[in-house]
Amino acid sequence: MPGKKGLHIESSGQLCIYCGACVGVCPLNCVYLDETRITFDEKICTRCEVCVKACPVGAIEIG
């Protein structure tokens, strides 16, 4: 989709604490968490930034 902002999820362990807050608030259910990483479905994500606001450690950046 042209014009969509890029999505970067920092899940290398530097910031992400794998709490799942982003997964629970995503209105489109496009954020996924396993024991080693967070992923998202870029085709579904609308960049609403709900996950960014929900993250307690600021591990998700949209830009």
Biopython code that builds the backbone (N, CA, C, O; Angstrom):
import numpy as np
from Bio.PDB.StructureBuilder import StructureBuilder

atoms = [
    (1, "MET", "N", (0.847, -1.174, 0.000)),
    (1, "MET", "CA", (0.000, 0.000, 0.000)),
    (1, "MET", "C", (0.890, 1.233, 0.000)),
    (1, "MET", "O", (1.627, 1.434, 0.965)),
    (2, "PRO", "N", (0.860, 2.055, -1.013)),
    (2, "PRO", "CA", (1.697, 3.237, -1.098)),
    (2, "PRO", "C", (1.376, 4.226, 0.011)),
    (2, "PRO", "O", (0.218, 4.398, 0.394)),
    (3, "GLY", "N", (2.411, 4.868, 0.517)),
    (3, "GLY", "CA", (2.227, 5.875, 1.537)),
    (3, "GLY", "C", (2.202, 5.364, 2.958)),
    (3, "GLY", "O", (2.188, 6.165, 3.892)),
    (4, "LYS", "N", (2.197, 4.058, 3.156)),
    (4, "LYS", "CA", (2.223, 3.525, 4.509)),
    (4, "LYS", "C", (3.554, 3.828, 5.154)),
    (4, "LYS", "O", (4.601, 3.729, 4.513)),
    (5, "LYS", "N", (3.517, 4.198, 6.427)),
    (5, "LYS", "CA", (4.753, 4.381, 7.168)),
    (5, "LYS", "C", (5.380, 3.020, 7.414)),
    (5, "LYS", "O", (4.675, 2.017, 7.525)),
    (6, "GLY", "N", (6.704, 2.982, 7.497)),
    (6, "GLY", "CA", (7.385, 1.739, 7.819)),
    (6, "GLY", "C", (7.172, 1.388, 9.274)),
    (6, "GLY", "O", (6.967, 2.281, 10.095)),
    (7, "LEU", "N", (7.213, 0.152, 9.606)),
    (7, "LEU", "CA", (7.056, -0.285, 10.985)),
    (7, "LEU", "C", (8.307, -1.008, 11.418)),
    (7, "LEU", "O", (8.774, -1.927, 10.743)),
    (8, "HIS", "N", (8.844, -0.594, 12.538)),
    (8, "HIS", "CA", (10.017, -1.243, 13.099)),
    (8, "HIS", "C", (9.654, -1.687, 14.501)),
    (8, "HIS", "O", (9.213, -0.878, 15.316)),
    (9, "ILE", "N", (9.833, -2.943, 14.783)),
    (9, "ILE", "CA", (9.597, -3.444, 16.127)),
    (9, "ILE", "C", (10.931, -3.904, 16.690)),
    (9, "ILE", "O", (11.550, -4.828, 16.162)),
    (10, "GLU", "N", (11.367, -3.268, 17.748)),
    (10, "GLU", "CA", (12.615, -3.632, 18.409)),
    (10, "GLU", "C", (12.313, -4.803, 19.332)),
    (10, "GLU", "O", (11.685, -4.637, 20.377)),
    (11, "SER", "N", (12.755, -5.963, 18.946)),
    (11, "SER", "CA", (12.483, -7.145, 19.769)),
    (11, "SER", "C", (13.742, -7.973, 19.983)),
    (11, "SER", "O", (13.672, -9.182, 20.206)),
    (12, "SER", "N", (14.884, -7.318, 19.915)),
    (12, "SER", "CA", (16.140, -8.042, 20.046)),
    (12, "SER", "C", (16.511, -8.319, 21.499)),
    (12, "SER", "O", (17.540, -8.935, 21.775)),
    (13, "GLY", "N", (15.680, -7.868, 22.414)),
    (13, "GLY", "CA", (16.028, -8.036, 23.820)),
    (13, "GLY", "C", (16.611, -6.762, 24.389)),
    (13, "GLY", "O", (16.713, -6.620, 25.608)),
    (14, "GLN", "N", (16.997, -5.831, 23.530)),
    (14, "GLN", "CA", (17.531, -4.561, 24.007)),
    (14, "GLN", "C", (16.452, -3.789, 24.762)),
    (14, "GLN", "O", (16.722, -3.222, 25.821)),
    (15, "LEU", "N", (15.248, -3.765, 24.229)),
    (15, "LEU", "CA", (14.149, -3.049, 24.868)),
    (15, "LEU", "C", (12.971, -3.948, 25.213)),
    (15, "LEU", "O", (12.433, -3.881, 26.318)),
    (16, "CYS", "N", (12.576, -4.778, 24.277)),
    (16, "CYS", "CA", (11.377, -5.597, 24.442)),
    (16, "CYS", "C", (11.508, -6.547, 25.629)),
    (16, "CYS", "O", (12.515, -7.235, 25.793)),
    (17, "ILE", "N", (10.454, -6.565, 26.456)),
    (17, "ILE", "CA", (10.445, -7.478, 27.611)),
    (17, "ILE", "C", (9.439, -8.622, 27.404)),
    (17, "ILE", "O", (9.158, -9.384, 28.329)),
    (18, "TYR", "N", (8.900, -8.734, 26.175)),
    (18, "TYR", "CA", (7.997, -9.820, 25.792)),
    (18, "TYR", "C", (6.794, -9.938, 26.725)),
    (18, "TYR", "O", (6.389, -11.039, 27.097)),
    (19, "CYS", "N", (6.228, -8.783, 27.099)),
    (19, "CYS", "CA", (5.079, -8.780, 28.005)),
    (19, "CYS", "C", (3.766, -9.066, 27.283)),
    (19, "CYS", "O", (2.797, -9.498, 27.908)),
    (20, "GLY", "N", (3.726, -8.828, 25.972)),
    (20, "GLY", "CA", (2.523, -9.088, 25.199)),
    (20, "GLY", "C", (1.497, -7.962, 25.207)),
    (20, "GLY", "O", (0.401, -8.130, 24.673)),
    (21, "ALA", "N", (1.825, -6.827, 25.795)),
    (21, "ALA", "CA", (0.878, -5.714, 25.837)),
    (21, "ALA", "C", (0.465, -5.281, 24.436)),
    (21, "ALA", "O", (-0.697, -4.943, 24.208)),
    (22, "CYS", "N", (1.391, -5.289, 23.512)),
    (22, "CYS", "CA", (1.101, -4.877, 22.134)),
    (22, "CYS", "C", (0.151, -5.851, 21.447)),
    (22, "CYS", "O", (-0.693, -5.447, 20.647)),
    (23, "VAL", "N", (0.290, -7.118, 21.761)),
    (23, "VAL", "CA", (-0.558, -8.148, 21.155)),
    (23, "VAL", "C", (-1.996, -7.976, 21.621)),
    (23, "VAL", "O", (-2.933, -8.068, 20.829)),
    (24, "GLY", "N", (-2.155, -7.730, 22.895)),
    (24, "GLY", "CA", (-3.487, -7.641, 23.482)),
    (24, "GLY", "C", (-4.303, -6.439, 23.046)),
    (24, "GLY", "O", (-5.531, -6.475, 23.116)),
    (25, "VAL", "N", (-3.648, -5.372, 22.598)),
    (25, "VAL", "CA", (-4.384, -4.162, 22.239)),
    (25, "VAL", "C", (-4.565, -3.959, 20.744)),
    (25, "VAL", "O", (-5.313, -3.071, 20.335)),
    (26, "CYS", "N", (-3.909, -4.748, 19.929)),
    (26, "CYS", "CA", (-3.987, -4.553, 18.485)),
    (26, "CYS", "C", (-5.418, -4.800, 18.002)),
    (26, "CYS", "O", (-5.928, -5.913, 18.128)),
    (27, "PRO", "N", (-6.074, -3.760, 17.446)),
    (27, "PRO", "CA", (-7.460, -3.941, 17.012)),
    (27, "PRO", "C", (-7.607, -4.862, 15.805)),
    (27, "PRO", "O", (-8.700, -5.359, 15.534)),
    (28, "LEU", "N", (-6.520, -5.090, 15.085)),
    (28, "LEU", "CA", (-6.574, -5.958, 13.907)),
    (28, "LEU", "C", (-5.919, -7.318, 14.129)),
    (28, "LEU", "O", (-5.841, -8.132, 13.209)),
    (29, "ASN", "N", (-5.451, -7.559, 15.347)),
    (29, "ASN", "CA", (-4.791, -8.822, 15.694)),
    (29, "ASN", "C", (-3.652, -9.167, 14.739)),
    (29, "ASN", "O", (-3.534, -10.307, 14.290)),
    (30, "CYS", "N", (-2.817, -8.179, 14.432)),
    (30, "CYS", "CA", (-1.729, -8.427, 13.488)),
    (30, "CYS", "C", (-0.348, -8.421, 14.145)),
    (30, "CYS", "O", (0.668, -8.444, 13.450)),
    (31, "VAL", "N", (-0.306, -8.391, 15.492)),
    (31, "VAL", "CA", (0.961, -8.470, 16.212)),
    (31, "VAL", "C", (1.018, -9.833, 16.894)),
    (31, "VAL", "O", (0.059, -10.255, 17.540)),
    (32, "TYR", "N", (2.149, -10.515, 16.745)),
    (32, "TYR", "CA", (2.299, -11.871, 17.275)),
    (32, "TYR", "C", (3.536, -11.946, 18.153)),
    (32, "TYR", "O", (4.550, -11.313, 17.861)),
    (33, "LEU", "N", (3.455, -12.706, 19.210)),
    (33, "LEU", "CA", (4.546, -12.845, 20.165)),
    (33, "LEU", "C", (4.845, -14.316, 20.389)),
    (33, "LEU", "O", (3.942, -15.122, 20.612)),
    (34, "ASP", "N", (6.133, -14.653, 20.323)),
    (34, "ASP", "CA", (6.547, -15.971, 20.794)),
    (34, "ASP", "C", (7.654, -15.743, 21.813)),
    (34, "ASP", "O", (7.896, -14.600, 22.201)),
    (35, "GLU", "N", (8.311, -16.760, 22.243)),
    (35, "GLU", "CA", (9.283, -16.603, 23.325)),
    (35, "GLU", "C", (10.561, -15.865, 22.931)),
    (35, "GLU", "O", (11.354, -15.513, 23.805)),
    (36, "THR", "N", (10.773, -15.628, 21.666)),
    (36, "THR", "CA", (12.016, -14.977, 21.250)),
    (36, "THR", "C", (11.846, -13.723, 20.402)),
    (36, "THR", "O", (12.826, -13.029, 20.132)),
    (37, "ARG", "N", (10.613, -13.415, 19.973)),
    (37, "ARG", "CA", (10.459, -12.243, 19.115)),
    (37, "ARG", "C", (9.008, -11.809, 18.983)),
    (37, "ARG", "O", (8.074, -12.548, 19.294)),
    (38, "ILE", "N", (8.859, -10.574, 18.508)),
    (38, "ILE", "CA", (7.553, -10.038, 18.156)),
    (38, "ILE", "C", (7.556, -9.856, 16.649)),
    (38, "ILE", "O", (8.534, -9.374, 16.078)),
    (39, "THR", "N", (6.476, -10.237, 16.015)),
    (39, "THR", "CA", (6.343, -10.024, 14.582)),
    (39, "THR", "C", (4.989, -9.387, 14.320)),
    (39, "THR", "O", (4.130, -9.361, 15.201)),
    (40, "PHE", "N", (4.798, -8.881, 13.125)),
    (40, "PHE", "CA", (3.531, -8.284, 12.756)),
    (40, "PHE", "C", (3.235, -8.607, 11.307)),
    (40, "PHE", "O", (4.133, -8.916, 10.524)),
    (41, "ASP", "N", (1.976, -8.532, 10.969)),
    (41, "ASP", "CA", (1.556, -8.765, 9.589)),
    (41, "ASP", "C", (1.438, -7.406, 8.908)),
    (41, "ASP", "O", (0.453, -6.692, 9.101)),
    (42, "GLU", "N", (2.428, -7.056, 8.124)),
    (42, "GLU", "CA", (2.491, -5.748, 7.487)),
    (42, "GLU", "C", (1.338, -5.508, 6.517)),
    (42, "GLU", "O", (0.961, -4.362, 6.269)),
    (43, "LYS", "N", (0.780, -6.582, 5.970)),
    (43, "LYS", "CA", (-0.338, -6.436, 5.038)),
    (43, "LYS", "C", (-1.619, -6.009, 5.745)),
    (43, "LYS", "O", (-2.492, -5.391, 5.136)),
    (44, "ILE", "N", (-1.730, -6.337, 7.021)),
    (44, "ILE", "CA", (-2.925, -6.007, 7.794)),
    (44, "ILE", "C", (-2.742, -4.714, 8.591)),
    (44, "ILE", "O", (-3.694, -3.947, 8.739)),
    (45, "CYS", "N", (-1.562, -4.466, 9.097)),
    (45, "CYS", "CA", (-1.295, -3.332, 9.980)),
    (45, "CYS", "C", (-1.612, -2.002, 9.295)),
    (45, "CYS", "O", (-1.177, -1.759, 8.169)),
    (46, "THR", "N", (-2.366, -1.149, 9.978)),
    (46, "THR", "CA", (-2.735, 0.167, 9.447)),
    (46, "THR", "C", (-1.923, 1.291, 10.081)),
    (46, "THR", "O", (-2.174, 2.464, 9.807)),
    (47, "ARG", "N", (-0.958, 0.948, 10.921)),
    (47, "ARG", "CA", (-0.099, 1.933, 11.604)),
    (47, "ARG", "C", (-0.923, 2.848, 12.505)),
    (47, "ARG", "O", (-0.701, 4.058, 12.533)),
    (48, "CYS", "N", (-1.864, 2.277, 13.236)),
    (48, "CYS", "CA", (-2.722, 3.054, 14.131)),
    (48, "CYS", "C", (-1.983, 3.506, 15.389)),
    (48, "CYS", "O", (-2.437, 4.423, 16.073)),
    (49, "GLU", "N", (-0.869, 2.886, 15.696)),
    (49, "GLU", "CA", (0.010, 3.213, 16.816)),
    (49, "GLU", "C", (-0.540, 2.829, 18.191)),
    (49, "GLU", "O", (-0.001, 3.269, 19.206)),
    (50, "VAL", "N", (-1.600, 2.021, 18.245)),
    (50, "VAL", "CA", (-2.123, 1.569, 19.523)),
    (50, "VAL", "C", (-1.066, 0.728, 20.248)),
    (50, "VAL", "O", (-0.908, 0.838, 21.464)),
    (51, "CYS", "N", (-0.349, -0.105, 19.504)),
    (51, "CYS", "CA", (0.688, -0.940, 20.108)),
    (51, "CYS", "C", (1.839, -0.093, 20.655)),
    (51, "CYS", "O", (2.415, -0.415, 21.695)),
    (52, "VAL", "N", (2.167, 0.981, 19.956)),
    (52, "VAL", "CA", (3.236, 1.878, 20.395)),
    (52, "VAL", "C", (2.892, 2.469, 21.758)),
    (52, "VAL", "O", (3.731, 2.513, 22.657)),
    (53, "LYS", "N", (1.664, 2.916, 21.898)),
    (53, "LYS", "CA", (1.211, 3.538, 23.156)),
    (53, "LYS", "C", (1.095, 2.513, 24.283)),
    (53, "LYS", "O", (1.279, 2.857, 25.451)),
    (54, "ALA", "N", (0.795, 1.267, 23.949)),
    (54, "ALA", "CA", (0.625, 0.223, 24.961)),
    (54, "ALA", "C", (1.942, -0.317, 25.492)),
    (54, "ALA", "O", (1.981, -0.860, 26.596)),
    (55, "CYS", "N", (3.014, -0.180, 24.736)),
    (55, "CYS", "CA", (4.290, -0.766, 25.137)),
    (55, "CYS", "C", (4.874, -0.030, 26.345)),
    (55, "CYS", "O", (5.131, 1.172, 26.273)),
    (56, "PRO", "N", (5.085, -0.742, 27.450)),
    (56, "PRO", "CA", (5.569, -0.084, 28.665)),
    (56, "PRO", "C", (7.044, 0.313, 28.620)),
    (56, "PRO", "O", (7.497, 1.076, 29.473)),
    (57, "VAL", "N", (7.798, -0.188, 27.648)),
    (57, "VAL", "CA", (9.229, 0.127, 27.579)),
    (57, "VAL", "C", (9.625, 0.845, 26.307)),
    (57, "VAL", "O", (10.813, 1.063, 26.071)),
    (58, "GLY", "N", (8.663, 1.217, 25.485)),
    (58, "GLY", "CA", (8.965, 1.960, 24.261)),
    (58, "GLY", "C", (9.721, 1.161, 23.222)),
    (58, "GLY", "O", (10.560, 1.710, 22.508)),
    (59, "ALA", "N", (9.437, -0.127, 23.126)),
    (59, "ALA", "CA", (10.173, -1.002, 22.213)),
    (59, "ALA", "C", (9.655, -0.957, 20.778)),
    (59, "ALA", "O", (10.297, -1.501, 19.880)),
    (60, "ILE", "N", (8.509, -0.322, 20.543)),
    (60, "ILE", "CA", (7.935, -0.309, 19.200)),
    (60, "ILE", "C", (8.015, 1.110, 18.655)),
    (60, "ILE", "O", (7.614, 2.074, 19.306)),
    (61, "GLU", "N", (8.542, 1.205, 17.452)),
    (61, "GLU", "CA", (8.642, 2.497, 16.786)),
    (61, "GLU", "C", (7.981, 2.404, 15.415)),
    (61, "GLU", "O", (8.198, 1.441, 14.680)),
    (62, "ILE", "N", (7.184, 3.393, 15.078)),
    (62, "ILE", "CA", (6.631, 3.486, 13.737)),
    (62, "ILE", "C", (7.209, 4.749, 13.116)),
    (62, "ILE", "O", (7.111, 5.842, 13.674)),
    (63, "GLY", "N", (7.803, 4.573, 11.966)),
    (63, "GLY", "CA", (8.396, 5.758, 11.358)),
    (63, "GLY", "C", (8.851, 5.503, 9.950)),
    (63, "GLY", "O", (9.375, 6.406, 9.297)),
]
sb = StructureBuilder()
sb.init_structure("model")
sb.init_model(0)
sb.init_chain("A")
sb.init_seg("    ")
for serial, (resi, resn, name, xyz) in enumerate(atoms, 1):
    if name == "N":
        sb.init_residue(resn, " ", resi, " ")
    sb.init_atom(name, np.array(xyz, "f"), 0.0, 1.0, " ", f" {name:<3s}", serial, name[0])
structure = sb.get_structure()
